[in-house]
Amino acid sequence: MSRPFETLLRPSLMAMAIALAVPLASSPLIAAEAASSVRSYDLPAGPLSTTLTQIASQAGLALSLDPSLASGRTSAPVKGQFDAAGALREALRGTGLQLQQSSVGSYSLVATPEGVVDLPETAVNASSDSESAWGPVTGYLANRTAAGTKTDTALVEVPRSISIATRDQMDDRAVHSLDDAVRYMPGITASSFGSDTRIDWLRVRGFEPTQFLDGLPLPRGVYANPKPETWNLDRVALLRGPASSLYGQTPPGGLLDMVSRRPSAESSNEIQLQYGSDNFREINFASTGKVDDQGQFLYSLSGVLRDGGTQIDHIDDKRYNIAPSLTWNIDPDTSLTFLSQFTRDDTGVTSQFYPIQGTKIDMPFGKISHHKNLGDPNYDYYDRTYYALGYAFEHRFNDVWQFRQNLRYTKSDLEFQQVTVNAFFPPFSEVDNQGNTGRNTTNVDEDISQFAVDNNFQGDFATGDIQHTLLLGLDHQRINTNYTSIFGGAPGINVNNPIYGLPITRPPRSTAFFDYDQKTYQTGVYVQDQMALDQWRLTLGGREDWVHTGTKYFNKGDATNTERDKKFSGNAAISYVFESGFVPYLSYAQSFQPALNASAEFDKTFKPTEGEQWELGIKYQPPGSDTLLSAAVYDLTQKNVSVTNNVGNITVTSQTGEVKVKGLELEAVSDVTENLKLIGAVTLAKSEVQDGAFKGNRLQLMPEKQASLWADYTWHSGVLDGFGIGAGARYTGDTYGDQANSFLGKADSYTVFDATVHYDLGRLDSSLKGASLQVNATNLLDKDYISTCDGFYCYYGDQRSVVASATYRW
């Protein structure tokens, strides 16, 4: 972004921060759920342009007004409950104008043809008639999203690469983790270290993404990171590319934006029983509806009970999760939704850190089994307790301005200890020909607490022929992390015939390698304007961030380290919405990300990494279809990367490095017919380190080629009525897990297949309405592959897993 543009926006951001601080300090603002698109209207007759703008702004609709058509006309009164389009048509009664919708969801006015008589509009009451960016979706295709804009915007018009996994898609594929949810999206790699019950291992365009839930970032530590429960989500959106101009400190690759299940006025209940491979057992439940007859209070309750085995001997995966929420519809323009969650995890290290010898390197003792536990069940555990309490608030002041506030307090506590085999450092810790090797222990105590709040004002108005959706925001978060990590020794082991229960002593805290308390304070102010002129769309945004991090090292005599970072991030995009459904766009975006966690050396500080990206793309939503096709090429650069150089035979580390990533991404999402749904993706990417000892090498864990395709077909008539099948294929190219791109760090490409069969028992007999059966298989052909090697250890990919589900909905 040019310097003049940055200079222009900085004073505006400062003024906005002061303006925002006044109402927040003086008014008891509460926060809430985004209002349903079906609203209660009581608008008197008035200037037509004013009434139409008010209705469109409330719903976040793109409405193109020709001043010559609307000038001098008076709207009809709008009274009753309507969806947004219905309210617009009601206002147009008797004006001689009618509403015309384009194939991409935007609206415009045209003169009513002669001989056509206006008919009274019928009010509607079913919220399912329209979609909200913060609500559920029917089918695989989401038409609206808040990812990338923080406003309710048509997905086809957002000038960024965004993929969305809907609730229906996640149900069809029996998703149990974020790794599962994003497997069929372009530009992202999942389960880099195999499925790990502790955490999701994701890379987006080469970088680990930040995770957002209900508009707020989830805390990030070392081991105690929350592992979101996908059963509690209505949708998972993947935004690819830098996004700091709205979201603050984020990596250049992108972020995940998740939306929780929310209360609904339409009553529904669901319970699901699952049983599968390795004695996997799970109960899922969800319920929502009205608390009172008037629907002023709505509730939602969902949760998971899991007590299953894993593919690793003697490691179980137990999860106890509950997520209650409550919506208070205070008045037609104000609502407040309380969102809470509690999760308890009791599991272990399923990625296992297998030695390279016996996995990648052939040895006389043979291959190490995929199921072998090389730790000690009597010593190992991973116990995490996570809870969150917050709210979402929305209030509309008038036909132009509305206010939203999202707030959450999060706490994650972890106790973790694990025995692992020694790393591969020839010739000191090699596995011998009989399979014997040494081991060590990792012992961790970590707790993370976070307070996060995001406030923004949205204004929808017109200046001449240009329509604006203006967003003015202020967010703040405080994170406190206490982290202790102690390394110790353990008895050796034979990788084929492990013996458990040998005496292992946890070293005292005084020997800790890491032992610190870190406090981080981050504040950001941002502004964004989404402008529409006829079919043109222009988005401009900027943000100023202030980050203060203070660390006290208990293992270094209470030494302290303080770092202050300040950074401006901008974005700009332009697109054109063709009536044929094509939307080409060009975007530019910046990112910055302070160093995560603390260095082992208290006297070192690190500058934030900075990123920028150019992206050229096109989206196509054929008229009258539930299909979205997307293509994008991008050029991404990350700066201030730590690199090591050899200067005069002296190793020197500096933050002068740079990484470049270029790629092409293709995606298709379609509810082709009532019977057929499909998703497909292709990714081609090239990454290169620009400086240092590894100059010219590829980024770790980033394949250059990926492709996937999933399709589900369900019969709704005939002999097979109610029966459905689904199948998918996923190809992942070779990767390097080490910076040196060595043979020891290379994992070969692989292709795996998934499948499902399902049957709606209600089609068999009406007394079974709401009941269904489903069987899902991942890695159906049991492909044997290595997911990653990092030069020291190797990690097997997931073997075949089959899960049967019995579901009842009412």
C-alpha positions in Angstrom: 0.0 0.0 0.0 1.3 3.4 -0.9 2.6 5.7 1.8 0.2 8.5 1.0 -2.8 6.2 1.4 -1.5 5.0 4.7 -0.8 8.5 5.9 -4.3 9.5 4.9 -6.0 6.7 6.9 -3.9 7.0 10.1 -5.5 10.2 11.4 -9.0 8.9 10.6 -8.3 5.8 12.6 -7.2 7.8 15.6 -10.3 10.0 15.4 -12.5 7.0 15.1 -10.9 5.4 18.2 -11.7 8.5 20.3 -15.3 8.6 18.9 -15.8 4.9 19.7 -14.4 5.2 23.2 -17.0 7.8 24.3 -20.2 5.7 23.7 -18.6 2.6 25.0 -17.6 4.3 28.2 -20.8 6.2 28.8 -23.5 3.7 27.7 -24.3 0.3 29.0 -24.1 -1.3 25.6 -24.9 -5.1 25.5 -24.1 -7.3 22.6 -26.2 -9.7 20.5 -27.0 -12.0 17.7 -27.4 -10.7 14.3 -31.1 -10.1 13.6 -33.0 -12.5 11.4 -33.6 -11.5 7.8 -37.3 -11.8 8.6 -38.2 -8.7 10.6 -41.2 -6.8 11.9 -41.5 -3.6 9.9 -43.6 -0.5 10.9 -42.5 2.1 8.3 -44.8 4.9 7.3 -45.1 6.2 3.8 -42.1 8.4 3.0 -39.5 9.4 0.4 -39.0 6.2 -1.7 -35.1 6.3 -1.7 -35.0 6.7 2.1 -37.3 3.8 2.7 -35.6 1.5 0.3 -32.2 2.3 1.6 -33.3 1.7 5.2 -34.7 -1.8 4.3 -31.7 -2.8 2.3 -29.2 -1.6 4.9 -31.0 -3.6 7.7 -30.6 -6.8 5.7 -27.2 -6.0 4.2 -28.6 -6.3 0.7 -26.9 -4.7 -2.3 -29.4 -2.3 -3.8 -28.7 -0.2 -6.9 -30.9 2.9 -7.0 -31.2 5.0 -10.1 -31.9 8.6 -8.7 -34.0 9.5 -11.7 -36.4 6.6 -11.1 -36.7 7.2 -7.3 -36.8 11.0 -7.4 -40.1 12.5 -6.3 -41.8 9.1 -5.5 -43.3 8.2 -2.2 -43.1 4.7 -0.8 -46.1 2.7 0.4 -46.3 1.9 4.2 -44.5 -1.3 5.2 -46.2 -2.9 8.2 -45.9 -6.5 9.2 -43.3 -9.2 9.1 -41.4 -9.6 5.8 -38.1 -10.9 4.5 -36.0 -8.1 3.0 -37.1 -8.6 -0.6 -40.7 -8.7 0.5 -40.4 -5.5 2.4 -38.8 -3.8 -0.6 -41.7 -4.9 -2.8 -44.2 -3.7 -0.3 -42.6 -0.3 -0.3 -42.8 -0.2 -4.1 -46.5 -0.8 -4.3 -48.2 1.9 -6.4 -44.9 3.6 -7.4 -44.8 2.2 -10.9 -41.5 0.5 -10.2 -40.6 -3.1 -9.4 -37.6 -5.0 -7.9 -35.3 -6.9 -10.2 -32.7 -9.4 -8.8 -29.5 -10.3 -10.5 -28.1 -13.8 -10.6 -25.6 -12.9 -7.9 -28.2 -11.6 -5.4 -28.0 -7.9 -5.9 -31.1 -5.8 -6.5 -32.1 -2.9 -8.8 -35.2 -0.9 -9.7 -36.9 -1.0 -13.1 -40.1 0.5 -14.4 -43.1 -1.8 -14.2 -44.2 -2.9 -17.7 -47.5 -1.5 -18.9 -50.4 -3.6 -18.2 -48.9 -5.2 -15.1 -50.9 -4.6 -11.9 -49.3 -4.4 -8.5 -50.4 -7.2 -6.2 -50.3 -6.9 -2.4 -47.2 -8.5 -0.9 -47.8 -11.4 1.4 -45.9 -11.2 4.7 -43.8 -14.2 5.7 -42.9 -15.7 9.0 -40.4 -18.5 8.2 -36.9 -17.5 8.9 -35.7 -20.3 6.7 -36.8 -18.3 3.6 -33.5 -16.4 3.7 -29.9 -16.8 4.8 -27.7 -14.8 7.2 -23.9 -14.7 7.3 -24.2 -15.8 10.9 -26.7 -18.6 10.5 -27.2 -22.1 9.2 -27.3 -23.0 5.5 -29.4 -25.6 3.7 -27.2 -27.7 1.4 -23.6 -27.3 0.6 -23.6 -23.8 -0.9 -23.5 -20.8 1.4 -24.6 -17.6 -0.4 -23.7 -15.1 2.3 -20.7 -14.7 4.6 -19.1 -12.2 7.1 -15.6 -13.7 6.6 -13.3 -11.1 5.2 -15.7 -8.1 5.6 -17.3 -8.5 9.1 -20.6 -7.6 7.3 -23.4 -9.7 5.9 -22.2 -9.9 2.3 -23.0 -12.1 -0.7 -20.2 -14.6 -1.0 -19.9 -14.2 -4.7 -19.3 -10.5 -4.2 -16.6 -10.8 -1.6 -13.3 -10.0 -3.5 -11.3 -12.7 -1.7 -10.8 -16.5 -1.8 -13.3 -18.0 0.7 -14.4 -21.6 1.2 -17.3 -22.6 3.5 -18.1 -26.0 5.0 -21.8 -25.9 5.9 -23.5 -28.0 8.6 -25.1 -30.2 5.9 -21.7 -30.9 4.4 -20.1 -31.7 7.7 -22.9 -34.0 8.6 -22.7 -35.9 5.3 -18.9 -36.4 5.8 -19.3 -37.2 9.6 -16.8 -34.5 10.5 -15.2 -34.8 14.0 -12.5 -32.1 13.8 -11.4 -29.0 11.9 -8.9 -31.2 10.1 -11.9 -33.2 8.8 -13.9 -30.1 8.0 -11.4 -28.5 5.7 -10.1 -31.5 3.8 -11.9 -30.7 0.6 -11.1 -27.0 0.4 -8.3 -25.6 -1.8 -5.2 -24.0 -0.5 -5.1 -25.8 2.9 -3.4 -28.9 4.2 -4.8 -30.8 7.1 -3.5 -33.4 9.5 0.1 -32.7 8.7 1.1 -34.9 11.6 -1.7 -37.4 11.2 -4.9 -36.9 13.2 -3.8 -35.6 16.6 -6.4 -35.7 19.3 -4.7 -32.8 21.0 -4.8 -30.2 18.2 -5.6 -29.6 14.5 -2.5 -29.3 12.3 -3.4 -26.9 9.5 -1.4 -24.8 6.9 -3.1 -22.3 4.6 -1.0 -21.1 1.7 2.0 -22.3 3.6 1.3 -20.7 7.0 -0.6 -21.8 10.2 -3.9 -20.0 10.3 -5.4 -18.1 13.2 -8.7 -19.4 14.4 -11.7 -17.1 15.0 -15.0 -18.2 16.6 -18.0 -16.0 16.5 -15.9 -13.0 15.3 -13.3 -13.3 18.0 -9.8 -14.9 18.0 -9.2 -18.1 19.9 -6.2 -18.0 22.2 -3.0 -19.5 21.0 -0.3 -21.0 23.3 2.1 -23.8 23.0 0.1 -27.0 23.8 -3.0 -25.8 25.5 -4.7 -24.4 22.4 -8.5 -25.0 22.2 -9.6 -27.7 19.8 -13.0 -26.5 18.6 -15.8 -29.0 18.6 -17.2 -29.0 15.1 -20.6 -30.5 16.2 -21.3 -27.1 17.8 -20.7 -25.2 14.6 -23.2 -24.1 11.9 -20.4 -23.3 9.4 -16.6 -23.1 9.0 -15.2 -20.5 6.7 -11.7 -20.5 5.4 -10.4 -17.0 4.3 -7.2 -17.3 2.3 -4.6 -14.6 2.2 -3.7 -11.6 4.6 -6.5 -10.2 6.7 -4.9 -7.9 9.3 -6.7 -4.8 8.1 -9.8 -6.1 9.8 -8.7 -8.9 12.1 -5.4 -7.6 13.5 -2.4 -9.9 14.2 -2.8 -12.7 11.8 -0.5 -14.7 9.5 -0.3 -14.0 5.7 -1.8 -17.4 4.7 -5.3 -16.8 6.1 -7.6 -17.6 8.9 -10.6 -19.8 9.9 -13.8 -18.0 10.8 -16.2 -20.3 12.6 -19.9 -19.7 13.6 -21.5 -21.4 16.5 -24.9 -23.0 16.5 -27.4 -20.2 17.5 -30.9 -20.2 19.0 -33.7 -20.4 16.6 -37.4 -19.7 16.8 -38.1 -22.9 14.9 -38.0 -25.8 17.3 -35.8 -28.7 16.4 -34.1 -31.5 18.3 -31.5 -34.1 17.4 -29.6 -36.9 19.0 -27.0 -39.1 17.3 -25.2 -42.3 18.4 -22.0 -43.3 16.8 -19.8 -46.4 16.9 -16.7 -47.1 14.8 -13.2 -48.4 14.4 -10.9 -48.7 17.4 -14.0 -48.9 19.7 -14.9 -45.3 18.8 -18.1 -44.3 20.7 -19.8 -40.9 20.7 -23.1 -39.3 21.6 -24.0 -36.0 20.0 -27.1 -33.9 20.8 -28.6 -30.6 19.8 -31.8 -28.8 20.7 -33.2 -25.3 19.9 -36.5 -23.4 20.1 -38.6 -20.8 21.9 -38.5 -20.4 25.7 -41.7 -18.4 25.8 -44.7 -18.3 23.4 -43.9 -14.9 22.0 -40.4 -15.9 21.1 -38.7 -13.1 23.0 -36.3 -15.7 24.5 -34.8 -18.5 22.4 -32.4 -21.3 23.5 -29.9 -23.6 22.0 -28.1 -26.6 23.6 -25.7 -28.9 22.0 -22.9 -31.1 23.1 -20.7 -34.2 22.7 -19.9 -37.2 24.9 -17.0 -39.3 23.5 -15.3 -42.2 25.1 -13.5 -43.9 22.3 -10.2 -45.6 21.4 -7.7 -44.4 18.8 -5.4 -46.0 16.2 -2.6 -46.0 18.8 -2.5 -48.8 21.4 -3.5 -47.7 25.0 -4.5 -44.2 24.0 -8.1 -43.2 24.3 -9.9 -40.1 23.2 -12.4 -38.8 25.8 -14.3 -35.6 25.4 -17.1 -34.1 27.4 -18.5 -31.0 25.8 -21.6 -28.8 26.3 -22.5 -25.5 24.6 -25.6 -23.7 25.9 -26.7 -20.4 24.4 -29.7 -18.0 24.9 -31.0 -15.2 22.8 -33.0 -12.3 24.2 -34.9 -10.4 21.5 -35.2 -7.2 23.5 -37.1 -5.3 20.8 -37.3 -5.4 17.0 -34.0 -3.5 16.7 -32.1 -5.0 19.6 -31.0 -8.5 20.5 -28.5 -10.2 22.8 -27.2 -13.8 22.6 -25.2 -15.4 25.4 -22.8 -18.0 24.1 -21.0 -20.4 26.4 -19.1 -23.7 26.1 -17.3 -26.2 28.4 -15.0 -28.9 27.1 -13.0 -31.5 29.0 -10.4 -33.6 27.1 -8.6 -36.7 28.3 -6.3 -38.1 25.7 -2.7 -38.6 24.6 -0.2 -38.1 21.8 -1.6 -40.0 18.8 1.1 -38.6 16.4 3.6 -40.6 18.4 7.0 -39.1 17.0 8.1 -42.4 15.4 11.8 -42.6 14.7 12.9 -42.3 11.1 14.6 -45.7 11.3 11.8 -48.2 10.9 9.5 -45.8 9.2 11.3 -44.0 6.4 14.6 -45.9 6.6 14.4 -49.7 6.3 15.9 -51.6 9.2 16.6 -55.3 10.0 14.0 -55.3 12.7 11.3 -54.3 10.1 8.7 -51.6 10.1 7.3 -50.0 13.2 3.6 -50.7 13.5 1.1 -47.9 12.9 -0.5 -48.8 16.2 2.6 -49.0 18.4 2.7 -46.9 21.5 6.3 -46.0 22.2 5.5 -44.0 25.3 4.3 -45.4 28.5 0.5 -45.6 29.3 1.4 -45.5 33.0 3.1 -42.1 32.7 1.5 -40.4 29.7 -1.6 -38.1 29.8 -3.0 -35.0 28.2 -5.7 -33.4 30.3 -7.2 -30.1 29.0 -10.1 -28.1 30.5 -11.5 -25.4 28.3 -14.4 -23.0 28.9 -15.7 -19.9 27.3 -18.4 -17.4 28.2 -19.5 -14.4 26.1 -22.2 -12.7 24.1 -23.1 -11.2 20.8 -25.1 -8.0 20.7 -26.7 -6.0 18.0 -28.7 -2.8 18.0 -30.0 -0.7 15.2 -30.2 3.0 15.9 -32.0 4.2 12.7 -32.2 3.4 9.0 -28.5 4.1 8.6 -26.5 3.0 11.7 -26.3 -0.2 13.6 -23.9 -1.4 16.3 -22.5 -4.8 17.0 -20.4 -6.0 19.9 -18.9 -9.5 20.4 -17.3 -10.3 23.7 -15.8 -13.5 25.2 -13.7 -14.7 28.1 -11.8 -17.9 27.5 -9.8 -20.2 29.8 -7.8 -23.2 28.8 -5.8 -25.2 31.4 -3.5 -28.1 30.5 -1.5 -30.8 32.3 0.5 -32.9 29.9 3.4 -35.4 30.1 4.7 -37.8 27.5 7.5 -40.2 26.9 9.0 -40.1 23.4 11.9 -41.8 21.6 15.0 -39.7 21.1 15.3 -37.6 18.0 17.4 -38.8 15.1 20.9 -37.4 15.7 23.4 -39.9 14.2 25.3 -41.5 15.6 24.3 -40.8 19.1 20.6 -41.9 19.4 20.0 -44.2 16.4 17.7 -47.2 16.7 19.9 -50.2 16.6 19.3 -53.3 14.3 17.3 -55.0 17.0 15.0 -52.0 17.4 16.4 -50.6 20.7 16.5 -46.9 21.3 16.6 -44.3 24.1 13.7 -42.1 25.3 13.1 -38.8 27.1 10.1 -37.1 28.7 8.3 -33.8 28.1 6.4 -32.4 31.0 4.1 -29.4 30.6 1.9 -27.3 32.7 0.2 -24.5 30.8 -2.8 -22.2 31.3 -4.1 -19.5 29.0 -6.7 -16.9 29.8 -8.1 -14.5 27.3 -10.5 -11.5 27.3 -11.5 -10.4 23.8 -14.0 -7.8 22.6 -14.8 -6.4 19.2 -17.0 -3.3 18.7 -18.1 -1.9 15.3 -20.6 0.5 13.9 -22.0 -0.2 10.5 -23.5 2.6 8.4 -25.5 1.9 5.2 -26.1 5.1 3.1 -25.6 6.6 -0.3 -23.6 9.6 -1.5 -25.0 10.5 -4.9 -24.9 7.3 -7.0 -22.5 5.5 -4.7 -23.9 3.2 -2.0 -21.7 2.6 1.1 -21.4 0.0 3.7 -19.1 1.7 6.2 -17.6 -0.2 9.1 -15.9 1.6 12.0 -14.4 -0.7 14.6 -12.4 -1.0 17.8 -11.2 -4.3 19.3 -9.1 -5.3 22.2 -7.8 -8.5 23.7 -5.7 -9.4 26.8 -4.0 -12.8 27.0 -2.2 -14.2 30.0 -0.1 -17.4 29.5 1.7 -19.4 32.2 3.9 -22.0 30.7 6.3 -24.5 32.2 8.1 -27.2 30.2 10.5 -29.7 31.8 12.5 -32.3 29.8 13.8 -35.4 31.5 15.1 -38.9 30.8 13.3 -42.2 30.6 14.3 -45.9 30.2 15.0 -47.1 26.7 12.5 -49.2 24.6 12.4 -51.8 21.9 10.1 -50.4 19.1 8.7 -53.8 18.4 8.4 -55.2 21.9 7.8 -52.2 24.3 7.8 -52.8 28.0 5.6 -50.4 30.0 5.6 -49.5 33.7 9.3 -49.0 34.2 10.1 -46.3 36.8 10.1 -42.8 35.4 10.7 -39.7 37.5 9.5 -36.3 36.6 12.3 -33.8 37.1 11.7 -30.9 39.5 10.5 -27.5 38.3 13.9 -26.0 39.0 15.3 -27.8 35.9 12.6 -26.3 33.6 13.7 -25.3 30.1 10.7 -22.9 29.8 9.1 -21.3 32.8 7.5 -18.0 32.2 4.4 -15.8 32.6 3.5 -13.8 29.6 0.9 -11.0 29.3 -0.1 -9.6 25.9 -2.3 -6.6 25.3 -3.6 -5.8 21.8 -5.8 -2.9 20.7 -6.8 -2.1 17.1 -9.0 0.4 15.3 -10.2 -0.2 11.8 -12.2 1.3 9.1 -13.7 -0.3 6.0 -15.9 1.0 3.2 -17.6 -1.3 0.7 -18.8 0.9 -2.1 -21.2 0.0 -5.0 -21.7 2.1 -8.1 -24.0 0.3 -10.5 -22.2 -3.0 -11.1 -18.8 -1.8 -9.8 -17.7 -2.7 -6.3 -14.7 -1.1 -4.5 -13.5 -2.0 -1.0 -11.0 0.1 0.9 -9.9 -0.6 4.5 -7.2 0.1 7.0 -6.3 -0.7 10.6 -3.8 0.5 13.2 -2.7 -2.1 15.9 -0.8 -1.6 19.1 0.6 -4.8 20.8 2.4 -4.8 24.2 3.9 -8.1 25.4 5.6 -8.5 28.8 7.3 -11.7 29.9 8.8 -12.8 33.2 11.2 -15.8 33.2 11.0 -17.6 36.5 13.9 -19.9 35.4 16.1 -16.9 34.7 16.0 -15.3 38.0 12.7 -13.5 37.3 14.3 -11.7 34.4 11.8 -9.7 32.3 11.4 -8.8 28.6 9.1 -6.2 27.2 8.2 -5.7 23.5 6.0 -3.0 22.0 4.8 -3.3 18.4 2.8 -0.9 16.3 1.6 -1.6 12.8 -0.7 -0.3 10.1 -2.3 -2.8 7.7 -4.4 -2.0 4.7 -6.5 -3.6 2.0 -8.1 -2.6 -1.3 -10.2 -4.5 -3.8 -12.2 -3.8 -6.9 -14.6 -6.0 -8.7 -17.4 -5.9 -11.3 -20.7 -7.8 -10.9 -21.9 -9.0 -14.4 -25.6 -9.8 -14.8 -24.5 -13.1 -16.3 -23.2 -14.2 -12.9 -19.4 -13.5 -13.4 -17.6 -11.4 -10.8 -13.9 -10.8 -11.6 -11.9 -9.0 -8.9 -8.4 -7.7 -8.0 -7.4 -7.4 -4.4 -4.4 -6.3 -2.3 -4.0 -7.0 1.4 -1.4 -6.8 4.2 -0.8 -8.8 7.3 1.4 -8.6 10.4 2.0 -11.1 13.2 4.1 -10.6 16.4 6.2 -13.5 17.5 4.1 -16.1 19.3 5.0 -17.3 22.8 8.4 -16.6 24.3 11.9 -17.4 23.3 14.1 -19.5 25.7 16.5 -16.6 25.8 15.0 -13.7 27.8 17.3 -11.1 26.2 16.1 -11.6 22.6 13.2 -9.8 20.9 11.7 -10.5 17.5 10.0 -8.1 15.1 6.6 -9.0 13.8 6.5 -10.8 10.5 4.8 -8.8 7.8 3.0 -10.0 4.7 1.4 -8.7 1.6 -0.6 -10.3 -1.3 -1.9 -9.5 -4.7 -4.8 -11.7 -5.8 -6.6 -11.9 -9.1 -9.8 -14.0 -9.2 -13.1 -14.6 -10.7 -16.3 -16.1 -9.3 -19.3 -17.4 -11.3 -22.7 -18.1 -10.0 -24.9 -19.2 -12.9 -28.3 -17.5 -12.9 -31.0 -19.5 -11.1 -28.5 -22.1 -9.8 -27.1 -23.1 -6.4 -23.6 -23.4 -7.9 -20.5 -21.3 -7.2 -17.3 -21.6 -9.3 -14.2 -19.8 -8.2 -10.7 -19.4 -9.5 -7.8 -17.3 -8.1 -4.1 -16.7 -8.7 -2.1 -15.0 -6.0 1.4 -13.7 -5.2 2.2 -13.7 -1.5 5.3 -12.4 0.4 6.3 -12.7 4.0 9.1 -10.5 5.4 11.0 -10.3 8.7 11.5 -14.0 8.7 14.3 -15.4 10.9 17.2 -16.8 8.8 20.6 -18.2 9.6 23.7 -17.3 7.6 27.3 -18.2 7.8 29.4 -15.1 8.0 33.1 -15.7 8.3 32.5 -19.2 9.6 30.3 -17.7 12.3 26.6 -18.6 12.4 24.5 -15.4 12.5 20.7 -15.3 12.9 18.7 -12.3 11.8 15.2 -11.3 10.7 16.2 -10.4 7.2 14.6 -13.3 5.5 11.7 -13.4 3.1 9.4 -16.1 1.8 7.4 -16.0 -1.5 4.4 -18.1 -2.3 2.6 -18.1 -5.6 -0.4 -20.3 -6.5 -3.5 -21.1 -8.4 -6.7 -22.3 -6.7 -9.9 -23.6 -8.3 -13.1 -24.5 -6.4 -16.6 -25.7 -7.3 -19.4 -26.0 -4.8 -22.9 -27.0 -6.0 -26.3 -28.2 -5.0 -26.6 -29.5 -8.5 -30.1 -30.9 -8.0 -32.3 -31.9 -5.1 -30.5 -35.2 -5.3 -26.9 -34.4 -6.1 -24.4 -32.2 -4.1 -20.7 -31.9 -4.8 -17.5 -30.0 -3.9 -14.2 -30.0 -5.8 -10.9 -28.2 -5.5 -7.5 -28.0 -7.2 -4.4 -26.3 -5.8 -1.1 -25.5 -7.5 1.4 -23.6 -5.4 5.1 -22.8 -5.4 6.9 -21.5 -2.4 10.5 -20.4 -2.1 12.8 -19.2 0.7 14.5 -16.0 -0.5 17.5 -15.7 1.9 19.7 -17.6 4.4 21.2 -21.0 4.5 18.0 -22.6 3.0 17.6 -20.1 0.1 15.8 -21.6 -2.8 14.0 -24.3 -0.6 10.3 -24.9 -0.3 8.3 -24.1 2.8 7.8 -26.9 5.2 4.5 -28.9 5.1 3.3 -27.3 1.9 2.6 -29.5 -1.1 2.9 -28.0 -4.6 -0.1 -29.9 -5.9 -3.5 -30.9 -4.3 -6.8 -32.0 -5.6 -10.1 -33.3 -4.1 -13.6 -34.2 -5.2 -16.6 -35.2 -3.1 -20.1 -36.0 -4.3 -23.3 -37.1 -2.5 -26.4 -38.5 -4.3 -29.7 -39.2 -2.5 -32.8 -40.7 -4.2 -36.1 -39.0 -3.4 -38.4 -41.3 -5.3 -38.7 -44.9 -6.6 -37.4 -48.1 -5.1 -34.3 -46.3 -3.6 -36.3 -43.5 -2.1 -34.4 -42.2 1.0 -31.2 -44.0 0.2 -28.0 -42.1 -0.6 -24.3 -42.7 -1.3 -21.3 -40.4 -1.3 -17.7 -40.7 -2.3 -14.6 -38.6 -2.3 -11.0 -38.6 -3.3 -8.1 -36.5 -1.9 -4.7 -36.1 -3.5 -1.8 -34.5 -1.7 1.5 -33.9 -3.3 4.9 -34.5 -1.7 6.1 -32.3 1.1 9.2 -31.5 3.1 9.0 -31.4 6.9 12.5 -29.9 7.4 13.9 -26.6 6.3 16.8 -28.3 4.5 14.4 -30.2 2.2 16.4 -33.3 2.7 15.7 -36.9 2.0 15.0 -37.5 5.7 12.4 -34.7 5.6 10.5 -35.7 2.5 7.1 -37.4 2.5 5.8 -38.8 -0.8 2.5 -37.9 -2.4 -0.6 -39.9 -1.7 -4.2 -40.3 -2.6 -6.9 -41.5 -0.3 -10.6 -42.2 -0.8 -13.6 -41.6 1.5 -17.2 -42.9 1.2 -20.6 -42.9 2.9 -24.0 -44.6 2.6 -27.1 -43.3 4.4 -30.8 -44.1 4.6 -33.7 -42.0 5.8 -35.8 -44.6 7.7 -38.8 -42.2 7.5 -39.2 -43.1 3.8 -39.6 -46.7 4.8 -42.4 -46.1 7.3 -44.0 -42.9 8.5 -43.7 -44.0 12.1 -39.9 -43.7 11.7 -40.0 -40.1 10.5 -36.8 -38.3 11.6 -34.7 -41.5 12.0 -31.8 -42.2 9.8 -28.7 -44.5 9.5 -25.3 -43.6 8.1 -21.9 -45.3 7.6 -18.8 -43.3 6.8 -15.4 -44.5 5.9 -12.2 -42.4 5.6 -9.2 -43.8 3.7 -11.6 -46.5 2.5 -8.8 -48.5 0.7 -6.6 -48.3 3.8 -3.7 -46.5 2.0 -0.4 -46.9 3.9 1.4 -43.5 3.8 3.6 -41.2 5.8 2.0 -37.9 6.4 5.1 -35.9 7.3 8.8 -36.4 8.2 10.7 -33.5 9.9 14.2 -34.8 9.6 14.1 -36.3 13.1 10.7 -38.1 13.3 8.1 -39.4 11.0 4.3 -39.4 11.4 2.0 -41.9 9.8 -1.1 -40.9 7.9 -4.5 -42.1 9.2 -5.5 -45.6 8.4 -9.0 -46.7 7.4 -11.7 -45.6 9.9 -15.3 -46.7 9.7 -18.0 -45.0 11.8 -21.7 -45.9 11.9 -24.3 -43.3 13.0 -27.9 -43.6 14.1 -29.7 -40.2 14.2 -33.1 -39.1 15.3 -34.5 -35.6 14.6 -37.8 -34.2 15.7 
